[in-house]
Amino acid sequence: MSVSILRTAAMAAACVALVAGAASAQDRTGWPASFTVGTASQGGTYFIYGAGFANLVSEQLGISGGGEVTGGPVQNATLVQTGQHQFGMVTMGPAYEAWVGESPLMPGVRHDKLRAMFPMYQTPFHAIALRRSGITTLDQLAGKTFGVGPAGGTPGTYWPRIMDAIGVPVTARFGGAADLAGQLQDGLIDGFGFAAGVPIAAFSQILAQVDGVVFGPTAEQMPVLLERFPSLAPFTIEAGTYSGQTEPLETVAMWNFFIASSDMPESLVYEMTRIAMTQHDRMMTIHSAAEETLPENYIHNGFLPYHPGAVRWFEENGYEIPDELKG
């Protein structure tokens, strides 16, 4: 065996020893043998982000984990509350409803086991239609069939409310992002509204195959929505985000947070929070929406207590968690 091969083998062995030493140094008391992250439908940002982050955690912490297809934030909150999932992804509107006992899945039951871990990104609401339909505004969907995402997800929950708030009656069609994309292309629905980190993979797929137009609320509709739904905020989808989009698109958005069950050990949540908050480049390789997965965005959670493991990471790194948000 050559000297160079021996040297390479020795370096590899040293690296393995370092990783093993770091792993053994961690306090793994109470860690589950595996973990599940509740995401949403295939073709949406949640599924890509959640599955990718679970894989990154598995790679770096040596614990088996993965993302699971769900109906989205409403269901994710309940799955974490009932202990069926250890972790999940939520938008703050459905999370608040679950926290105060107004979840449509478990009405009257306060989801008091939910704990915030870290901010993910904003979810802008926008819609797409085939250009040949002539539909370029939400108003033009009046009386038509409108795909709104899976029941229990953020878009499936809020798009019907949005259309009602702006006085546009539609027949809502529920389904996964990939399924509704196919229905739009086949002419089975007239428009498809979703809410996810941009670019939405299902929208990009549609535009790669057919000529379509992406649109959102009008300037007149924006203040109506911002007043009706306090969890929404203005958001700009930059020009060029989608094929053929030559102008910025003004719309409304809602923040997303990664959550854990209060039953999860502090040391595991600390390590997962550390990975998400310190490895921005790796997070960006999972999905470009992770551009907003930054520690300073923790301020966009004003009601859900942070898990003690997350509190420890943020405070060790100079971020002050209010006492009322320490869970």
N, C-alpha and C positions, 0 to 999 in steps of 0.2 A: 504494500500500500504506500502511495507517495506521501511525502511530507504535507503537501497542500491538501490532500484528501483527509489526512489525519487532523490537520488544523481545523478544517471545515467541520469535521465530525465533532471535534472537541468544543467548538463554538456553539454548535447546535445543541450539544448536551448541556452546555452551560445555560443556554437560553431556556431549555426545558426545565432545568433545575430552578432558575429564577422564577419562572411562572408558577411552578409547583410550590416554591417557597412562599410566594405572595399569596397563593390560594390557601395554603395551610395557615398563613398568618391571619386570615380573615376570621372573624367570629361568625361561624355558620350555624350557630344554635337556632333551631327552629326553622331552618330553611326547608322549603318543600322539595321533594325529589324532582319535581317538574312544575312548570307554571304555564298558564294560558292567559293570553291577552285578548279581550273582546274587541273586535274591529268593526267591520260593517260588510257590505256586499263586495264581491269581486268586481274589479273595474273602477273602484273608488279609491280616493287617497287614503282613507282610514286603513283599508286592507293592506295596501302597499307599505305604508308607514309602520303600522303595528307589527306586521309579520317581519319586516326588515329590522325593526328595533329588537324584537324578541330574538332574532337570529344573532344580532350583535351582542346582546347580553349573554346568550348561550355560549358564544365564541369566547368571550372575555372572562366569564365567571364560571364556566364549566358546569352549568346547570341546564338541563333540557327544558326548552320552552318554545312556544310558537303562537302565531296569531290564529284566531278562529273566526270564521265568517259568522256574522250576527246581523240583526236588524238595525244595528247602529246604537247611538248614545243612550236612547231611552232603555233599550234592552240591556246594554252594557252596564248601566247603573244598577239595574235589578240583579243581573248575574253576579256582580261584585257584592251587592248587599246580601244575597242569599248564599254566598260562598261557592257558587258553581264556577266562578272565575276568580283568580287572585288579582288580576289587573284588567284595566279597561281604558277606553278612550271616550271622552265625553265633550260635547259642547256645553257651554255654561248655562244656556237656557234650560234644556232638559235636565241638567244636573241640579239646578236650583229647584225645579219642580219636584224632583225625586227627594231632595234634601228636606223639603218642607212637607212631604207627604202627599204630593199632588201628581205623582207619576201615573199616567194612564194604564200602565201595566199592573201597578200595585197601589191603587188609590187608597189614601188614608194611612199608609205605612211610611213613616219617616225613614229614609235610607241613611241611617245614622252610622253605618260602617264605612261610608265613602270617605276617602282621604285624598287630597291633592298631592301630586308628586312634582310635576313640572309643567310649564307652558309648552304647548306644541306650536300652534299657528292659528291664524284666523281662517274662518270658513266663509267665503263670500257666496252669496246666493246669486246664481245666474242661470239662464235658460238657453236652449238651443232649438232651432227648427231648421227644416230643409229649406233652402232658398227658393225652390220651386213652389213652395206653399204660399209664399208671399207674406208670411208671418215674420214680423221684425220687432214687435212690441208685445208686452203682456196683455194689453187691451185687446189685441187681435185674437187672443185665445178664448175670448168670451164664447160660451156655448160649445166649446171644443173639448177634446180629450187630452189631458195634460198629465204626462208621467211625472211623478213627484218623488221617486225613490222608495226605499223599503218602508213599510209601516213600522213605526218605532224608531226610525232614524231621524236625524235632524231635518233633512229636507222633507221627508214624509210627514213629519209633525208640523213643520212651520210653513211649507209652501201652501197647503190649503188655507192656513190662517192668513198668510200674506195676500192670497188672491181674494179672500173674503174682505180683508181690510181695505183693499183698493177697489172693491166692488166689481170684480171680474168673475162671473160664475163659470166654473169649469167642472168637467167630470174627471175626478182625480183617478189616476191609474198608478197603483203601487207596484214596486218591483225593484230588483237589484239594478245597479247601474249598467252592467253589461247587457242585461235582458232588455231594459228600456231603450238602450242605444239601438239594439236590433229591431225593436218594435217601431222606433222612429224611422229607421231606414226602410222598413217594410211598409210604411204608411199606416200602421195600426194605431198610432197616436199622432197628434198634431204638433205637440211640443214636448220638451223634456226639460224639467227644471231640477237642479241639483244644488248641493252645497257641500263643498269639500275644498281642500287645499288645491291651489292652481299650479299647473294646469290639471284639470280633471282628465284622467286617462280615457274615460269613455267618450268625452267630448272630442279629445284629440283623435281618437280612433274614427269617430264619425266623419270628422273633417278631412281625414286622410283618404276617405273612400268616396265621399259625396260632397257637393257644394252646400254649405250650411251657413247659418248666421247665429252668432252668440249675442244675447242681449240681457238687459236687466231692467230695474224700475226706471221710470221717467223722472225728470227733475221735479215734477209736481207730486209724484208718488213717494219720493224719498222721505220728505218730512212727515208724511202720514205714517210711514212704517217706523221711523225713529221714535215717534211719539207713542205709538201703540205698543212697541216692543222694546222695553228699556235695555234688554240684553244685546240689541243690535247696535252697530256703529258704522259710520261711513267707511267705504273701502274702494280703492281704485285698482282695477285689473289693468295692468300696463299694456300698452299697444304691443302687438307681436306675441302675446302670450299664446294665442291660438292662430292657426293658419288662416290668413285672410283678414285678421283683425288689425286694421290700420290705425284705429283711434283708441285712446284709453276708455275703459268702460267703468262708469260710476255705479256702484251698487251698495248693498249693506252686507255686513259680515258679523260673525259671532266667534268668540275665542274658544279654542279647544284646549283641554288639559288632560294629561295622563293621570289616571287615578289608581289607587291601591286599596285593598281591604285593610281596615284597621287591625286585622288579625295578622298581617304580614310582619315578620321580624324587622326591627329597626335597621339592622346591619345590611339586610338584603335591599331594602328600599334606599338606603344611603348609597350603596354601590351602584344601583340602577340609575339613581338620580345623577350621581357623579358621571357615569358614562354619557348620559344624554346631554348634560350641561357642559362638559369639557371636551367633547369630541365632535365639534361642529362639522368638520370636514367629512367625517364618517357618516354623520347623520344626513348630510347633504347628498351623499351617494345613494341613500335610501330613497329620498324624494326631495325635490327642490322646495317643497313647502316648509321643510325644516330650516329654511333661511331664518324663520322667526322663532326657532327653538333656541332661545337665548335666555340666560338667567334673569336679565333685567325685566323680562316680560312677566315675571311672577306677580307683578302688581295688578294684573288683569283678573285675578281671582279675589273677590271681595267677600265671599261668604263661606267657602268650603274649607274646613280645617286642613292644614298640611299634616302629612304623616310625620311622626317624630324623626324618622330617618331622613326625610326631605328637609325638615327644619334644621337638623344638624348640619347637612351639607351647605344649605344656603347661609346659615349664620357663620359657619367656619370660613366662608368665602366673602363675607362683608355685606350680605343682604339681610335686612332686618325684617323678620316675620312678626306682624302684630300679635300681641298676646292672645287676642280673641281668635286667631287663626292657627293656634298651635294645638294640634290634635293628639 
